[in-house]
Amino acid sequence: MNRVAQHPVKAFAVALAAVGILSVMDALMKALVIALGIYAISLWRSVVSLAMASALYLPRRLPWPSRSTLKIHVARAAVVMIMAFLFFWGIGRVPLAQAIALTFIAPLIALVLAALVLGETIGPRSIAGSIAAFAGVVVIVLGQARPELGPGVLLGTVAIIASALCYAVNIVLMRHQALAAKPLEITFFQSLVVTLLWFAVIPFAGLPVWPATVWWGWIALASAMSIAGGLLFAYAYARAEASYLAVTEYSAFLWASVLGWTVFQERLGPYTVAGAVLIVGGCIVASRGKRAVPPEIEVAA
């Protein structure tokens, strides 16, 4: 085991960067799901991601992880697979900004799970920041509750809420995993397990559609963004508590609002602006309210 210095403010900034990268990936995945379907894009993206992760990890010839660490890798990968499938299926049917807003129940659940599972202390400012940010989400959802969005929105909404529940578990597992393994190991084994799980689905779902040549570049870009976001998250969650970093997820709404408007012509209204102000304010309150932490903590060598 090595001792890694805890840098909450730096970790918060890195987590924000990860959210930004993954938010752009979400917009790209929305377009790919609409074009290719959720099954095909999920499987082929996992294959490309595994190839990229292998190129980064295998040449280092690192020792095989312990059995306990492998269990963490497998558990989180399974959660990530289900979470991603539900989320990407949902954003194919729900406006991007509304979809992201719905996922913001995840950090609130993660605050409780981090306290129960990891024994973390929830600071009063983290709670206040999360409440303010969640109030922003409520404002946005009220403003976007329009019947003209179509019948598919209800199913998409249910899928995204289920994905958010999975993501709450994922947030806590990220902290647990980041203390047990290095970022490249996490990325490789997550890609490996997710790909194996998708291939296990083939006997039941059949072979997926083979994408046209023009789509492979976009699939590769989405995979690269997924890996980059995952590496940044692994770095951040090894240097700050999950209950503290969870609030960075709220910044994804700002990205979704801009991308939804510019790429998918999804309108922004006053409710969206008001909600965004509350979300940003909540993030600021939480980031300034970090309680004292040990300067170093044990992590995997």
N, C-alpha and C positions, 0 to 999 in steps of 0.2 A: 504493500500500500504506500502511496505517496501522500504528502500533505499539500493541498492546493489552497492558496490564499483565497479568502472570500472577498469579493468585490461587488457588493450589491448594486451600486450605481452603474458600474461598467456592465454587469450582467443584465441590468434592466435595458441599457442601450442596445446590447447585442440581441436580446430577446425582441426588442422593437424592430430591429433590422430583419430578424428572422420572420416576424409577422408580415413585414412589408414584402419580402420575397415570396412568401407563400401566398399572399393575397393576389399578387400578379399571377402566380401559378393557378390559383382558383379561377381567375377570369379566363385563362387559357384553357383550363380543363372544362369549363362551361361550354366553350366553343367546340372543343373536341368531343364532348359527350353529345352535343346536338348533332354533330357531323357523323360520328362513328358509332354511338351507342355506349352505354356505361360498361357493358361486359367487355367489349373489345378493347376500349381505351384503358380499362383497369388492368387487364392482363398484359397488354403489350407495353404499357408504361412500367409495369413491375419488372418485366424482362430487361428493358433498357436500363432501368435504375440499378438492377443487379449487376449488369455488365459494367456500369460506371463505378459502382461501389467496389466491385471486385478489383478493378484496375487501380483503385486507390489503396485498398487494404491488403490484398494478397501479396504483392511484391515486398511488403515489410516483414513477412514471415514471423508474425507475432505468435506467442504461445496460444494454444486453444483455451478459451475461457473455462472457468470452473463450472460444475454442474449447476450450482445455485445461480450463477450469472446467466447461464444458458436459459434457465427457466424464466428469468426476467425478460431476456430477449424474445423468447417465444411468446410469452404472455402479452407483452406490449405489441409485438407484431400482429398477433391475432386481433387485438383491440383496434389497432390502426387500420387493418384491412376492413373490418366491419364499419368502422367510423368513416373511412374514406368512401367506401361504396355507398353508404347512406347519404353522405353529404353531397357527393358528385351527382348522384341520381336526383337528389333534391334540387340542386341549383340548375339542373336542366329544366325545371318546371317553375321555379320561384325566382323573382327578381333578385339579383346578386346582393344588393344592399339589405333587402329584407331577410334573405337567407343568413347573412352574416349576423344581423341583429338577433336572430333567433338562437344562434349558437352561443350568445353571451350569457346564457344560463350556466354554461360549463365552468367558467372561472369561479362563480359563486359556489357551485357544488364542490369544486376543487378545494376551495378554502376549508370547507368542512372535512373533506376527505384527507387533506394534508394534516389537519389536526388529529384526526382519528387514527390514520395509518402511519404517518411519519412522526407524530408527536410534536408537530410544529406549533408555535404560539401565534395566534392571529392577533396582530396589533390593531388597536382601535382605528388608526388612520387607514389601514388596509381595508377594514370593514366599511368605514365611511366612504372611501374612494370607490369601492365596489358597489355600494348602494347608490351613489351618485351616478355611476356609469350605467347601472342597471335601470335607473330611472330614465336615463337617456334612451335606452333600448325600448322601454315601454312607450315613450313618446313617439318613437319612430314607428313601432308596430301599429299603434293607434292611427297614425297618419297614413299608413299604407294598407289598412284593412279595407280594401275596395273590392266589391263583388265582380267588377269587370276584369279582374286578373285571370279568371277562368277556373274550371273545375279541377284541373291538375294541380292547382296551388295547394289545396287541402292535403293531398297525399304527399306533395313535396314538403310541406310544412311539417307533417308528422315525421317524415324521414329525417329532416334536418334536426328536429328536436331529439330524436333517438340518437342521431350522430353526436349531438352536443353532450348527451349523457355519457356516451363512450369517450368523448374527448375529456370530460372531467376526470375519468379514470386515467386517461392517457397523460394528463398533466401531472398527476401524482406519480405515475410510473416513470415519467421522464426524470424526475428528481431522483428516484430510487435507482434507476438505471444509470444515470450520469455519475453517481457516486460509486458504481460498481465496475464501470467500463469506460474506455476512452471513446471519443466521438466517432472515429473511423470504424472501430469495432461495432459500435451501436448501429451505425449506418449500414454496414455490410450485413450483419445478421438480421436486421429488420428487413432489408431488401430480399435476402435469401428466404426467410420464412414466409414473407408475403407472397413471393413468386411461387414457392412450393404449394402454398394454400390455393392460389389461383389455378395452378395446374391440376390440383386435386378436384377442382370444380368441373373440369372439362368433361369427364365421363357422364356427368349429369346435365350439363348445359350445352355440350357440343363444342366444336371448334369455333372460336370467335372469327369475326370478319377480318380478313387481311387488309390492312390500310393501304390506300394508294400511296405511291412514292412521295407525293407532295406532303403527306401528313407526317412522315417519319421525322422530319426535322423539327416539327412542332412537338411531337412526342418526346424527342430527345431533349428539347428545351424545357419541357415540363418536368422531365426526370431530373435534369441538372438543377432546376430550381428546388425541387423536392429535397434533393441531397444537400444542397447548400443551406436550405432552411433547417434541415435536421441537424447538420453539423453545428450551426450557430446555436440552436436550442440546446444541444448537448453541452456545448461550452458554457452557456449561460446557466443552465440548471445545475452544473457542478459548482457554481460560484455564488448562488443565492437560493433562498428557499422557494419552494413551489407556491406557497401562499402569497408571496411577494411578487413573483414574476407572472402569476396567473392574470393579473389585471392588464398586462401588456396586450392581451388578446383583444381588448376593446378597441385598440387602434386600427384593427382590421376593418372596422366599419368605414373609416375615412377612405381607405383604399377602395373598398367595395363601392362606395358612393361615387367616387371619381371614375372608376373603371366601368361601373354599370352605366353611367351617363355617357361616357365617351365611346365605349365599345358596343354596348347593347342598346343605346338610346333609352335607358331607364331613367325617368324624370326624377329630379330632386325637388322637394318642396320645403316649406317652412318647418314642418315637423322634423324633417331630416336634419336641417341646420340646427334646430334647437336641441335635438337629441345628440348630435355630434359634439356640441359645446359641453353638454353634461358628461359625455364619455371622455373627452380630452381632460376636462376638469377632474374627473375621478382618477384618471391615470396619474395626473400631477400630484394629487393629494396622496395617493398610495405610494408613489415613488419617493416623496419627501418624508414619508412616515415610517421608513424602515427602522426597526429597532436594532440595537447593537447585536452583532454576531461575532463569533470567534474569528480571529484573523486568518486561521487556517482550519482545514477540515480534512479528514482522511478520505481519499478516493483511491480507485484502483490504480495500480502501477501501469 
